[in-house]
Amino acid sequence: MADNITAPAAGSVLATDDISGVHYPRTKISIGADGAASDVSTSNPLPVSGTFWQATQPVSLADPVEVTGEFYPATQPVSGNVGVTGSVAVTGTFWQATQPVSIANPVAVTGTFYPATQPISAASLPLPTGAATETTSARTTPAGRWAAISPGASTLSPVPKAVWVNQACTVTMEGSDSIAATFTMTSAGPLPGRPTKITAVSTGTVIGLYD
């Protein structure tokens, strides 16, 4: 059924709430002295008397509140691996991963150590059986043929075992590493080396010596 009913005599509509077919009247609360009425509102609240307590109360040592239950400290011991994100303030004394070592701060090291370079001698590196020795190698045996060499940018073929200059001069040569160097000869004579190129001669003639 619908809310509200109409008074049969005056035809006025009365405010009601229909609950399961029964009309419960809806009434506005008014306050005031005898002969006066003022509707209750936020600006005209219903007066209430008595003592009331606020939702939160201050607590102090002088006014303690008994609290029961199980409580945990603000910090807890942690073991194992813990993932941490952001910045974490850590205090205390720490040692860096590597430490400086000096005569004043030596570190004892035990074991057998070998220098980075080792001396090599004929006894430590014996030549294989039948190998040529320094006295019989092609570099120390006399040349069997020779020919004049014209300076230029071309690679010499074959490569001479040494060269001879017939007077004092400067000779610019390149070796197997293609690095050029200029040699100064104060007189005629041999110029040891196996040049791959003779690029310049200041004066005179250069003769290549071959096996």
C-alpha positions as CSV (number, residue, x, y, z in Angstrom):
1,M,0.0,0.0,0.0
2,A,1.0,3.6,-0.5
3,D,2.3,5.8,2.3
4,N,0.2,8.6,3.8
5,I,-3.6,8.7,4.4
6,T,-6.4,11.4,4.1
7,A,-8.4,12.4,7.1
8,P,-12.0,11.6,6.4
9,A,-13.5,14.8,7.9
10,A,-11.2,17.6,6.7
11,G,-9.6,15.9,3.7
12,S,-6.1,16.7,5.0
13,V,-3.2,14.4,4.1
14,L,-1.5,12.8,7.1
15,A,2.1,11.7,6.8
16,T,2.4,8.0,7.6
17,D,4.7,5.0,6.8
18,D,2.9,1.9,5.5
19,I,4.5,-1.1,7.2
20,S,2.8,-4.4,6.3
21,G,-0.6,-2.7,5.8
22,V,-0.4,-0.7,9.0
23,H,0.0,3.1,8.8
24,Y,2.5,4.4,11.4
25,P,2.3,8.2,11.8
26,R,5.3,10.3,11.0
27,T,5.8,13.1,13.6
28,K,8.1,16.2,13.6
29,I,9.7,17.0,16.9
30,S,9.2,20.5,18.2
31,I,10.6,22.1,21.4
32,G,9.6,25.2,23.3
33,A,7.8,26.5,26.4
34,D,4.1,26.2,27.0
35,G,2.2,27.9,24.2
36,A,5.2,27.9,21.8
37,A,6.8,25.3,19.4
38,S,9.9,25.4,17.3
39,D,11.0,22.6,15.0
40,V,14.2,20.8,15.9
41,S,17.0,21.4,13.3
42,T,20.8,21.7,13.2
43,S,20.4,25.3,14.1
44,N,17.8,24.5,16.8
45,P,19.0,21.2,18.3
46,L,17.2,19.1,20.8
47,P,18.6,20.0,24.3
48,V,20.4,17.0,25.9
49,S,21.7,17.1,29.5
50,G,24.2,14.8,31.2
51,T,28.0,14.0,31.2
52,F,29.6,12.7,28.0
53,W,33.1,11.5,27.1
54,Q,34.9,12.2,23.9
55,A,35.8,9.3,21.6
56,T,39.5,9.6,22.5
57,Q,40.9,10.3,25.9
58,P,44.4,11.6,26.9
59,V,46.5,9.1,28.7
60,S,49.4,10.0,31.0
61,L,51.5,8.5,33.8
62,A,49.3,10.4,36.2
63,D,46.2,8.9,34.6
64,P,47.3,5.4,33.4
65,V,45.1,3.0,31.4
66,E,45.5,-0.7,31.9
67,V,46.2,-2.5,28.6
68,T,46.3,-6.3,28.3
69,G,47.3,-8.5,25.4
70,E,50.4,-9.5,23.5
71,F,52.7,-6.8,22.2
72,Y,55.8,-6.8,20.0
73,P,58.7,-4.4,20.1
74,A,59.1,-1.8,17.4
75,T,62.2,-3.6,16.1
76,Q,62.6,-7.3,15.5
77,P,65.7,-9.4,15.0
78,V,66.0,-10.7,11.4
79,S,68.1,-13.5,10.1
80,G,68.6,-14.9,6.6
81,N,68.2,-13.0,3.3
82,V,66.1,-9.8,3.5
83,G,65.1,-7.8,0.5
84,V,65.4,-4.1,1.1
85,T,64.2,-1.3,-1.2
86,G,64.8,2.4,-0.9
87,S,67.4,4.0,1.4
88,V,68.2,2.4,4.8
89,A,70.3,4.2,7.4
90,V,73.0,2.0,8.8
91,T,75.3,3.0,11.6
92,G,78.4,1.3,13.0
93,T,82.0,0.6,11.9
94,F,82.5,-1.1,8.5
95,W,85.6,-2.4,6.7
96,Q,86.0,-1.9,2.9
97,A,86.3,-5.0,0.7
98,T,90.0,-4.3,-0.1
99,Q,92.6,-3.0,2.3
100,P,95.8,-1.0,1.5
101,V,99.0,-3.0,2.1
102,S,102.2,-1.3,2.9
103,I,105.5,-1.9,4.6
104,A,103.9,-0.4,7.7
105,N,100.9,-2.7,7.3
106,P,102.3,-6.0,5.8
107,V,100.3,-9.1,5.0
108,A,101.9,-12.5,5.5
109,V,101.6,-14.6,2.3
110,T,102.8,-18.2,2.2
111,G,103.5,-20.5,-0.7
112,T,105.8,-20.8,-3.7
113,F,105.9,-17.9,-6.1
114,Y,107.6,-17.4,-9.4
115,P,108.6,-14.1,-11.0
116,A,106.6,-12.9,-14.0
117,T,109.7,-13.3,-16.2
118,Q,112.1,-16.2,-16.2
119,P,115.7,-16.4,-17.4
120,I,116.2,-18.6,-20.5
121,S,119.5,-20.2,-21.3
122,A,120.7,-22.9,-23.7
123,A,120.4,-25.3,-20.8
124,S,116.8,-24.4,-20.1
125,L,115.8,-24.4,-23.8
126,P,117.9,-27.1,-25.6
127,L,117.7,-27.0,-29.4
128,P,116.2,-30.1,-31.0
129,T,118.5,-32.6,-32.5
130,G,119.9,-31.5,-35.9
131,A,118.8,-27.9,-35.5
132,A,121.0,-25.2,-36.8
133,T,123.2,-23.4,-34.3
134,E,124.2,-19.7,-34.2
135,T,127.6,-20.6,-35.7
136,T,126.0,-22.5,-38.6
137,S,122.8,-20.5,-39.2
138,A,122.3,-18.7,-42.5
139,R,122.6,-15.3,-40.8
140,T,126.2,-15.8,-39.9
141,T,127.4,-17.7,-43.0
142,P,129.0,-15.6,-45.7
143,A,126.8,-14.3,-48.5
144,G,126.8,-16.3,-51.7
145,R,125.5,-13.6,-54.0
146,W,124.7,-9.9,-54.0
147,A,123.0,-7.2,-56.0
148,A,122.5,-3.4,-55.9
149,I,119.2,-2.3,-54.4
150,S,117.3,0.8,-55.8
151,P,115.5,2.7,-53.0
152,G,111.7,2.7,-53.4
153,A,108.3,1.7,-51.9
154,S,108.4,-1.8,-53.3
155,T,108.8,-4.8,-51.0
156,L,112.1,-6.5,-51.5
157,S,111.9,-10.1,-52.9
158,P,113.9,-12.0,-51.9
159,V,114.7,-10.3,-48.5
160,P,118.5,-9.8,-48.1
161,K,120.2,-11.3,-45.1
162,A,122.1,-7.9,-44.7
163,V,123.1,-4.9,-46.7
164,W,126.4,-3.1,-47.6
165,V,126.8,0.6,-48.2
166,N,129.8,1.8,-50.2
167,Q,130.3,5.1,-48.4
168,A,129.0,7.2,-45.4
169,C,125.3,7.9,-45.8
170,T,121.9,7.6,-44.2
171,V,119.6,4.6,-45.1
172,T,115.9,4.5,-44.3
173,M,114.6,0.9,-44.1
174,E,111.4,-1.0,-43.0
175,G,111.5,-4.4,-41.2
176,S,108.9,-7.2,-41.2
177,D,106.7,-5.1,-38.8
178,S,106.6,-2.3,-41.5
179,I,108.1,0.2,-39.0
180,A,110.6,2.5,-40.8
181,A,113.9,3.7,-39.2
182,T,116.8,5.7,-40.5
183,F,120.3,4.4,-39.9
184,T,123.4,6.7,-40.2
185,M,126.6,5.1,-41.5
186,T,129.8,7.1,-40.8
187,S,131.7,5.0,-43.4
188,A,131.3,2.2,-45.9
189,G,130.5,-1.1,-44.4
190,P,127.8,-3.7,-43.5
191,L,124.4,-2.7,-42.1
192,P,123.1,-5.8,-40.3
193,G,119.4,-6.5,-40.7
194,R,116.9,-8.1,-43.0
195,P,115.0,-5.1,-44.5
196,T,111.7,-5.8,-46.3
197,K,112.0,-2.3,-47.9
198,I,114.8,0.3,-48.4
199,T,112.8,3.5,-49.0
200,A,115.6,6.1,-49.1
201,V,119.4,6.4,-49.3
202,S,121.1,9.8,-48.9
203,T,124.0,9.1,-51.2
204,G,126.1,6.2,-52.6
205,T,125.0,2.6,-53.4
206,V,123.3,0.0,-51.2
207,I,124.1,-3.7,-52.0
208,G,121.9,-6.5,-50.8
209,L,123.7,-9.7,-49.5
210,Y,121.9,-13.0,-50.1
211,D,122.6,-16.7,-49.4
